[in-house]
Amino acid sequence: MRRLRKTKIIATLGPASSGADSIEALHLAGADVFRRNFSHGEHKDHEERAAAIRALEEKTGRPIGILADLQGPKIRLGTFENGSVILTNGAKFRLDLDETPGNQDRVCLPHPAVLESLEDGSILLLDDGKLKLTVAKAGADFVDCKVSVGGKISDRKGVNIPNALVRMSPLTDKDRRDLDFALSLGVDWVALSFVQRPEDIAEIKKIVAGRAAVMAKIEKPAAVETLSGIIDLADAIMVARGDLGVEMPIQEVPSIQKRIIARAREAGKPVVVATQMLESMIAAPVPTRAEVTDVANAIYDGTDAVMLSAESAAGEFPLEAVAMMNDIAEETEKDPMYRSVIDAKHGTLEATTADAISAAASQVASTIGAAAIVTYTTSGSTALRAARERGETSVLVLTPALKAARMLALVWGLHCVHTSDAKNFAEMVDKACKISFAEGFTRPGDRVVIMAGVPFGTPGSTNILRIAWVGEQ
C-alpha cells in the first residue's frame, strides 16, 4: 500500500463511515489517519471504531494513525423565554449569570470566567458571527453591550470572543474524561481545542505524559499571537479554519494559514490544514473548482496533511471525498512547479549531528539518484528530520516501535514499516535493501541512502550515513 503522494490524508469517522467495511474502503481510497471527534458519539462508539482501525491495521500490515480531537470549551448562551428574540442594531443587551430565561433585554451567559475576561470594547460574536455585540460596560458578573450587528438569536447559540484572552483552561471536565478514555484506547494523536497560550499545551502534555503526541488547534486570535511559543511546545499544529474564520476577518485566514504552515515547517513540526476543504461534497459527488484549488494550495505550501471533517463523517459521499483528496494531492505533486515551490521554502538547520545527517542524506540521495532514503528510528525524531527536508527522494522509515510508526503516518512523505531494529552494520544494510525492495521502492541495481545511529536501538543517536546497492532479492 505505497501511496503515490507525499501529503497525507486525515479522514473523520462518523455516522456515514462507522462500519469496519467503510473504514477499510476509506483507507484503501487514501486515508492515512482516522480522526475521532469527541464532540460527538459515546465512548462505546469510539472504542468500536478504534478496534476496527486496529483490526484493519493488522490485516493490511500498514501502520494507521488515530487522532482523538477533544471538544474544548463550548461557550454558549442560555435560553430565552420564547426560544428566540430579535436584536436590533444599536439596542442595549445584557449578558449575566442569572439562569432565568432571557428576553429582549438580557440572557444568561453561564461562563463566569468569560465574563471576568471581558472589558469595555470587547467584541462578542454570536451564532458563528451572524450577530455582533460590543461591550459598553463590564461588571463583576455581567456585561452591558451594544448590538452592533443585529438579527435573530435563539437558545444556546455559540459565542466567540475574538479580541480577549479568556482566562479558562482549554480542558473541560468532559475533555479530561475523554482524554483519559482516548489514551486508554491507545490513540496516537490528541488534538487540543481552544488553545490560546503555550501554557495550554504544557497543561495537556503533563497529563498525556508521552502516551500520545499532542496537536495544537490554531483557531483563536490569541493563539496566532503566541504561535511561536505554541509551536515550540506542541508536537504538531492544526490550522482549524472554522473558528479562525469566525473570530478573525475572514480575508486574513489565507495569509494566516500560510504563515502557520511556514512556521511549523521551519520548526520541523507536522502541520495539518482542516475545515471545509471539500465542504460541498457533503451533499455532492464532486467538489467545486474553488475547493480543489484550496486543497492544492495547502499542498503547494508543503502542509503535512489535509483533513476531511463532515465530508467523510456525515456526508453522502465519504468514499468519493477521500478519493478526490487523494487525486488532488497526486496531481498537485506531479506539477513541476510544486517541486520548485517546496524547494524555495527550506528551513534553517539546527547545529546538531542529526540535522546535519538528515540534510546530507537528502542532498546525497538527490546527487546520486538514489531510489530511496531509508531511516531507522525508535522515537520518530530522525524520521521527522527527514520529512522536514521535503526532499524529492522517497523516505522509508523502519522502526521497532509500532507507536512511532502510527504517529508518523501523519507526516509528509514518510512510508513507515514496523520491523525489528538492526543489531549491526551488516544487518542494517541488508534489512534496508530487502524491505525497500519488498515495499516497492527499489529494484536490483538501485542505490539507497541509509540513516541510522550507533549504538543501534538508542533513541536520538542518528550519526551514520551509508550508501548501499540493492542486489537481487
C-alpha positions as CSV (number, residue, x, y, z in Angstrom):
1,M,0.0,0.0,0.0
2,R,2.5,2.5,-1.1
3,R,0.9,5.9,-1.7
4,L,1.8,7.8,-4.9
5,R,1.9,11.1,-2.9
6,K,3.7,12.5,0.0
7,T,0.9,14.7,1.5
8,K,-1.1,12.7,4.0
9,I,-4.9,12.5,4.3
10,I,-6.9,12.5,7.6
11,A,-10.5,11.3,7.4
12,T,-13.0,11.9,10.2
13,L,-15.2,9.0,11.1
14,G,-18.9,9.4,11.9
15,P,-22.3,8.1,11.1
16,A,-21.5,7.9,7.3
17,S,-18.4,5.9,7.9
18,S,-18.7,3.9,11.1
19,G,-18.6,0.3,9.9
20,A,-15.5,-1.8,9.5
21,D,-16.1,-2.2,5.8
22,S,-16.4,1.6,5.4
23,I,-13.2,2.2,7.4
24,E,-11.3,-0.2,5.2
25,A,-12.7,1.4,2.0
26,L,-11.7,4.8,3.2
27,H,-8.2,3.6,4.0
28,L,-7.8,1.9,0.6
29,A,-9.0,5.1,-1.1
30,G,-6.3,7.1,0.6
31,A,-7.0,7.8,4.3
32,D,-3.7,7.6,6.3
33,V,-5.0,8.7,9.7
34,F,-8.5,8.5,11.1
35,R,-9.9,11.3,13.3
36,R,-12.4,10.7,16.1
37,N,-14.3,13.8,17.0
38,F,-15.1,13.7,20.7
39,S,-17.7,16.4,20.3
40,H,-19.9,13.6,19.1
41,G,-20.5,10.0,20.0
42,E,-20.4,7.9,23.1
43,H,-17.3,6.3,24.4
44,K,-18.5,2.9,23.3
45,D,-18.7,4.2,19.7
46,H,-15.1,5.5,19.9
47,E,-14.0,2.1,21.3
48,E,-15.6,0.2,18.5
49,R,-14.1,2.4,15.8
50,A,-10.6,2.2,17.3
51,A,-10.9,-1.6,17.4
52,A,-11.9,-1.7,13.8
53,I,-9.0,0.5,12.8
54,R,-6.5,-1.7,14.7
55,A,-8.0,-4.8,13.1
56,L,-7.6,-3.2,9.7
57,E,-4.0,-2.3,10.5
58,E,-3.3,-5.9,11.3
59,K,-5.0,-7.1,8.1
60,T,-3.1,-4.7,5.8
61,G,0.2,-4.7,7.7
62,R,0.3,-0.9,7.4
63,P,0.5,1.4,10.5
64,I,-2.6,3.6,10.7
65,G,-2.8,6.7,13.0
66,I,-5.7,7.6,15.2
67,L,-6.4,11.2,16.1
68,A,-8.6,12.0,19.1
69,D,-10.0,15.5,18.7
70,L,-11.1,17.0,22.1
71,Q,-14.2,19.2,22.1
72,G,-12.8,22.0,24.3
73,P,-14.9,24.7,26.0
74,K,-18.1,25.5,24.2
75,I,-19.2,29.0,25.1
76,R,-22.9,29.2,24.6
77,L,-25.8,31.5,25.6
78,G,-28.6,30.3,27.9
79,T,-32.2,30.0,26.9
80,F,-34.9,32.6,26.0
81,E,-38.5,32.8,27.3
82,N,-39.9,32.2,23.8
83,G,-36.9,30.3,22.4
84,S,-35.6,33.3,20.5
85,V,-35.5,37.1,20.2
86,I,-34.7,39.7,17.5
87,L,-31.9,42.0,18.5
88,T,-31.9,45.3,16.6
89,N,-28.9,47.4,15.7
90,G,-28.0,49.9,18.4
91,A,-30.1,48.3,21.1
92,K,-28.7,47.6,24.6
93,F,-28.3,44.0,25.7
94,R,-27.0,42.5,28.9
95,L,-25.2,39.1,29.4
96,D,-25.2,37.9,33.0
97,L,-25.1,34.8,35.2
98,D,-28.8,34.7,36.0
99,E,-30.1,31.4,34.7
100,T,-33.7,32.8,34.3
101,P,-34.7,32.5,30.6
102,G,-33.7,35.6,28.7
103,N,-35.8,38.2,26.8
104,Q,-35.2,41.3,24.6
105,D,-33.0,42.9,27.2
106,R,-30.8,40.2,28.6
107,V,-29.8,36.5,28.6
108,C,-27.6,34.2,30.7
109,L,-24.0,33.6,29.7
110,P,-23.2,30.7,32.1
111,H,-19.5,31.1,32.0
112,P,-18.1,33.2,34.9
113,A,-14.5,33.1,33.5
114,V,-15.7,34.6,30.2
115,L,-17.5,37.5,31.9
116,E,-14.4,38.1,34.0
117,S,-12.2,38.3,30.9
118,L,-14.3,40.9,29.1
119,E,-13.7,44.6,29.3
120,D,-15.0,47.8,27.7
121,G,-14.7,47.5,24.0
122,S,-14.6,43.7,23.9
123,I,-16.4,42.1,20.9
124,L,-18.7,39.1,21.2
125,L,-19.8,37.2,18.1
126,L,-23.0,35.2,18.3
127,D,-24.1,32.2,16.2
128,D,-20.9,31.8,14.2
129,G,-20.6,35.6,13.7
130,K,-24.1,36.3,12.5
131,L,-24.6,38.8,15.3
132,K,-22.1,41.2,16.9
133,L,-22.1,42.7,20.4
134,T,-19.7,45.4,21.7
135,V,-19.2,45.6,25.5
136,A,-20.1,49.1,26.8
137,K,-19.7,48.3,30.5
138,A,-18.1,45.3,32.1
139,G,-19.1,44.4,35.7
140,A,-18.1,41.6,38.0
141,D,-20.9,39.2,36.9
142,F,-22.4,40.9,33.9
143,V,-21.6,42.9,30.8
144,D,-23.8,45.6,29.2
145,C,-23.4,45.5,25.4
146,K,-24.5,47.5,22.4
147,V,-25.8,45.5,19.4
148,S,-23.5,46.3,16.6
149,V,-25.0,43.8,14.1
150,G,-28.4,42.5,15.0
151,G,-30.6,39.6,14.0
152,K,-32.5,36.6,15.3
153,I,-30.8,34.8,18.2
154,S,-32.1,31.6,19.8
155,D,-31.4,29.2,22.6
156,R,-27.8,28.1,23.4
157,K,-26.2,29.6,20.4
158,G,-22.4,29.8,20.4
159,V,-20.4,32.8,21.5
160,N,-16.9,33.7,20.1
161,I,-14.7,36.3,21.8
162,P,-12.1,37.3,19.2
163,N,-10.2,40.1,21.0
164,A,-10.0,38.9,24.6
165,L,-7.8,36.4,26.3
166,V,-10.4,34.2,28.0
167,R,-9.0,33.1,31.4
168,M,-10.1,29.5,31.3
169,S,-8.5,26.2,30.7
170,P,-8.9,24.6,27.3
171,L,-9.7,21.3,29.1
172,T,-13.2,21.0,30.4
173,D,-14.2,18.2,32.8
174,K,-15.7,16.4,29.8
175,D,-12.4,16.8,27.9
176,R,-10.4,15.3,30.8
177,R,-12.7,12.3,30.9
178,D,-12.5,11.9,27.1
179,L,-8.7,12.3,27.2
180,D,-8.3,9.6,29.8
181,F,-10.5,7.3,27.7
182,A,-8.8,8.1,24.4
183,L,-5.4,7.4,26.0
184,S,-6.7,4.1,27.3
185,L,-7.6,3.2,23.7
186,G,-4.0,3.9,22.6
187,V,-4.7,6.8,20.3
188,D,-1.6,8.2,18.6
189,W,-2.5,11.9,18.5
190,V,-4.6,14.2,20.7
191,A,-5.8,17.5,19.3
192,L,-6.5,20.3,21.8
193,S,-9.2,22.8,21.0
194,F,-9.4,26.4,22.3
195,V,-5.6,26.8,22.6
196,Q,-4.7,30.4,23.4
197,R,-1.2,30.2,25.0
198,P,1.8,27.9,25.2
199,E,0.8,27.1,28.8
200,D,-2.3,25.4,27.4
201,I,-0.1,22.9,25.6
202,A,2.1,22.4,28.7
203,E,-1.1,21.6,30.7
204,I,-2.2,18.8,28.4
205,K,1.3,17.4,27.8
206,K,1.7,17.0,31.6
207,I,-1.5,14.8,31.6
208,V,-0.7,12.9,28.5
209,A,2.9,12.2,29.7
210,G,4.2,10.9,26.4
211,R,1.4,8.4,25.9
212,A,0.4,10.2,22.7
213,A,1.6,13.2,20.6
214,V,-0.2,16.5,21.1
215,M,-1.6,18.6,18.3
216,A,-2.5,22.3,18.9
217,K,-5.5,23.5,17.0
218,I,-5.0,27.2,16.0
219,E,-8.5,28.6,16.0
220,K,-8.2,31.7,18.3
221,P,-6.6,35.1,17.6
222,A,-4.7,34.7,20.9
223,A,-3.1,31.5,19.5
224,V,-2.0,33.3,16.4
225,E,-0.3,36.0,18.5
226,T,1.6,33.4,20.6
227,L,2.2,31.0,17.7
228,S,5.9,30.6,18.1
229,G,5.6,29.5,21.7
230,I,2.8,27.1,20.9
231,I,4.8,25.5,18.1
232,D,7.8,25.1,20.4
233,L,5.7,23.0,22.9
234,A,3.3,21.2,20.6
235,D,4.1,18.0,18.6
236,A,2.1,19.2,15.7
237,I,-0.2,22.1,14.6
238,M,-3.6,22.2,13.0
239,V,-4.9,25.2,11.1
240,A,-8.5,25.0,12.3
241,R,-10.1,27.4,9.8
242,G,-13.7,27.2,11.0
243,D,-13.5,29.2,14.3
244,L,-10.5,31.1,13.0
245,G,-12.6,32.4,10.2
246,V,-15.3,33.5,12.7
247,E,-13.0,35.2,15.2
248,M,-10.7,36.9,12.7
249,P,-11.6,38.9,9.5
250,I,-12.2,36.1,7.0
251,Q,-10.0,37.7,4.4
252,E,-7.0,37.2,6.7
253,V,-7.4,33.5,7.0
254,P,-5.4,32.5,3.9
255,S,-2.4,34.5,4.9
256,I,-2.6,33.2,8.4
257,Q,-2.8,29.7,7.1
258,K,0.3,30.2,5.0
259,R,2.2,31.8,8.0
260,I,1.3,28.9,10.2
261,I,2.4,26.3,7.7
262,A,5.7,28.1,7.1
263,R,6.5,28.4,10.8
264,A,5.6,24.8,11.5
265,R,7.8,23.6,8.6
266,E,10.6,25.8,9.8
267,A,10.4,24.2,13.3
268,G,10.1,20.7,11.8
269,K,6.7,20.2,13.3
270,P,3.9,18.4,11.3
271,V,1.1,20.7,10.2
272,V,-2.5,19.9,9.2
273,V,-4.9,22.1,7.3
274,A,-8.5,21.4,8.2
275,T,-12.1,22.6,7.8
276,Q,-14.4,22.9,4.8
277,M,-11.7,21.7,2.4
278,L,-14.3,19.8,0.2
279,E,-17.4,21.0,2.0
280,S,-19.7,20.8,-1.0
281,M,-19.0,17.0,-1.1
282,I,-21.2,16.6,2.0
283,A,-24.1,16.6,-0.5
284,A,-22.5,16.4,-3.9
285,P,-20.3,13.7,-5.6
286,V,-17.8,16.2,-6.9
287,P,-16.3,19.4,-5.3
288,T,-16.3,22.9,-6.5
289,R,-13.3,24.2,-8.5
290,A,-12.6,26.6,-5.7
291,E,-12.4,23.7,-3.2
292,V,-10.0,21.8,-5.4
293,T,-7.8,24.9,-5.7
294,D,-7.9,25.4,-1.9
295,V,-6.7,21.8,-1.2
296,A,-4.0,22.2,-3.9
297,N,-2.8,25.5,-2.4
298,A,-2.3,23.9,1.0
299,I,-0.3,21.1,-0.7
300,Y,1.8,23.6,-2.6
301,D,2.6,25.3,0.7
302,G,4.0,22.0,2.0
303,T,1.4,21.0,4.6
304,D,1.9,17.5,6.0
305,A,-1.7,16.6,5.8
306,V,-5.1,17.8,4.7
307,M,-8.2,16.8,6.6
308,L,-11.8,15.9,5.9
309,S,-14.4,16.6,8.6
310,A,-18.1,16.3,7.8
311,E,-17.3,15.3,4.3
312,S,-16.2,11.8,5.5
313,A,-18.1,11.7,8.8
314,A,-21.6,12.7,7.9
315,G,-21.7,13.4,4.2
316,E,-23.4,11.4,1.4
317,F,-20.1,10.7,-0.4
318,P,-17.4,9.9,2.1
319,L,-15.5,7.5,-0.1
320,E,-15.6,9.8,-3.1
321,A,-14.3,12.7,-0.9
322,V,-11.3,10.7,0.3
323,A,-10.6,9.5,-3.3
324,M,-10.9,13.1,-4.6
325,M,-8.5,14.4,-1.9
326,N,-6.1,11.6,-2.9
327,D,-6.4,12.5,-6.6
328,I,-5.8,16.3,-5.9
329,A,-2.7,15.5,-3.9
330,E,-1.2,13.2,-6.5
331,E,-1.9,15.6,-9.4
332,T,-0.5,18.6,-7.5
333,E,2.7,16.8,-6.5
334,K,3.3,15.9,-10.2
335,D,3.4,19.6,-11.2
336,P,7.0,20.7,-11.8
337,M,6.1,24.0,-10.1
338,Y,5.3,22.0,-6.9
339,R,8.9,21.0,-6.5
340,S,10.2,24.5,-7.2
341,V,7.8,26.0,-4.6
342,I,8.7,23.3,-2.0
343,D,12.5,23.7,-2.6
344,A,12.2,27.5,-2.2
345,K,11.0,27.2,1.4
346,H,13.7,25.3,3.2
347,G,14.0,25.7,7.0
348,T,17.2,26.6,8.8
349,L,19.1,23.6,10.2
350,E,19.9,23.2,13.8
351,A,23.5,22.8,14.8
352,T,23.1,19.1,15.6
353,T,24.5,15.9,14.2
354,A,21.1,14.5,13.4
355,D,20.1,17.6,11.4
356,A,23.4,17.5,9.5
357,I,22.9,13.8,8.7
358,S,19.3,14.4,7.5
359,A,20.3,17.3,5.3
360,A,23.2,15.4,3.9
361,A,21.1,12.3,3.2
362,S,18.7,14.4,1.2
363,Q,21.5,16.0,-0.8
364,V,23.4,12.8,-1.4
365,A,20.2,10.9,-2.5
366,S,19.5,13.7,-5.0
367,T,23.0,13.8,-6.3
368,I,23.4,10.1,-6.9
369,G,19.8,9.5,-7.9
370,A,19.0,7.1,-5.0
371,A,15.7,5.3,-5.2
372,A,15.0,5.9,-1.5
373,I,16.3,7.2,1.8
374,V,15.9,4.5,4.5
375,T,15.9,5.8,8.0
376,Y,16.0,3.8,11.2
377,T,14.2,5.4,14.2
378,T,12.9,4.5,17.6
379,S,11.3,7.7,18.9
380,G,10.4,9.1,15.4
381,S,12.7,12.1,15.7
382,T,15.1,11.0,12.9
383,A,12.1,10.5,10.6
384,L,10.7,13.9,11.4
385,R,14.0,15.5,10.5
386,A,14.0,13.6,7.2
387,A,10.4,14.8,6.5
388,R,11.5,18.4,7.3
389,E,13.8,18.3,4.3
390,R,10.8,17.9,2.0
391,G,13.2,16.1,-0.4
392,E,12.2,14.6,-3.7
393,T,13.5,11.2,-2.8
394,S,11.1,8.8,-1.1
395,V,11.7,8.2,2.6
396,L,11.2,4.7,4.0
397,V,11.1,4.6,7.8
398,L,12.0,1.4,9.6
399,T,11.1,1.3,13.3
400,P,10.7,-1.3,16.0
401,A,8.2,1.0,17.8
402,L,4.7,0.5,16.4
403,K,3.6,3.6,18.4
404,A,6.1,5.7,16.5
405,A,5.1,4.2,13.1
406,R,1.4,5.1,13.8
407,M,2.3,8.6,14.9
408,L,4.4,9.2,11.8
409,A,1.6,8.1,9.5
410,L,0.5,11.8,9.7
411,V,3.9,13.1,8.5
412,W,4.7,14.3,5.0
413,G,6.5,11.8,2.7
414,L,7.1,9.0,5.3
415,H,6.3,5.4,4.5
416,C,6.6,3.5,7.8
417,V,7.3,-0.1,8.3
418,H,7.2,-1.8,11.7
419,T,10.2,-4.1,12.0
420,S,12.8,-5.2,14.4
421,D,15.8,-2.9,14.8
422,A,19.2,-3.7,13.2
423,K,21.8,-5.2,15.5
424,N,24.9,-4.4,13.5
425,F,26.1,-2.7,10.3
426,A,25.6,-5.7,8.0
427,E,22.0,-6.3,9.2
428,M,21.4,-2.5,8.9
429,V,22.2,-2.6,5.2
430,D,20.6,-5.9,4.4
431,K,17.3,-5.0,6.1
432,A,17.2,-1.6,4.4
433,C,17.7,-3.2,0.9
434,K,15.3,-6.1,1.4
435,I,12.5,-4.0,2.9
436,S,12.9,-1.2,0.3
437,F,12.5,-3.8,-2.4
438,A,9.6,-5.6,-0.8
439,E,7.7,-2.3,-0.3
440,G,8.2,-1.3,-4.0
441,F,10.7,1.5,-3.6
442,T,13.7,-0.2,-5.2
443,R,14.8,-2.7,-7.8
444,P,18.0,-4.6,-8.1
445,G,20.8,-2.2,-9.1
446,D,19.2,0.8,-7.3
447,R,21.0,2.6,-4.6
448,V,19.6,3.6,-1.2
449,V,20.9,6.1,1.3
450,I,20.6,4.8,4.9
451,M,20.4,6.9,8.1
452,A,20.9,5.2,11.4
453,G,22.6,5.7,14.8
454,V,25.0,3.8,16.9
455,P,24.7,2.3,19.4
456,F,21.8,0.6,17.5
457,G,18.4,1.0,19.2
458,T,19.4,4.1,21.0
459,P,16.8,6.9,20.5
460,G,18.2,10.2,19.2
461,S,21.6,8.9,18.2
462,T,21.5,9.4,14.4
463,N,25.1,9.6,13.4
464,I,25.6,7.3,10.3
465,L,25.1,7.9,6.6
466,R,25.6,4.9,4.3
467,I,25.1,4.3,0.6
468,A,24.1,0.8,-0.4
469,W,23.4,-1.1,-3.6
470,V,20.2,-3.2,-3.8
471,G,21.1,-6.7,-5.1
472,E,19.0,-9.5,-6.3
473,Q,16.3,-10.3,-3.7
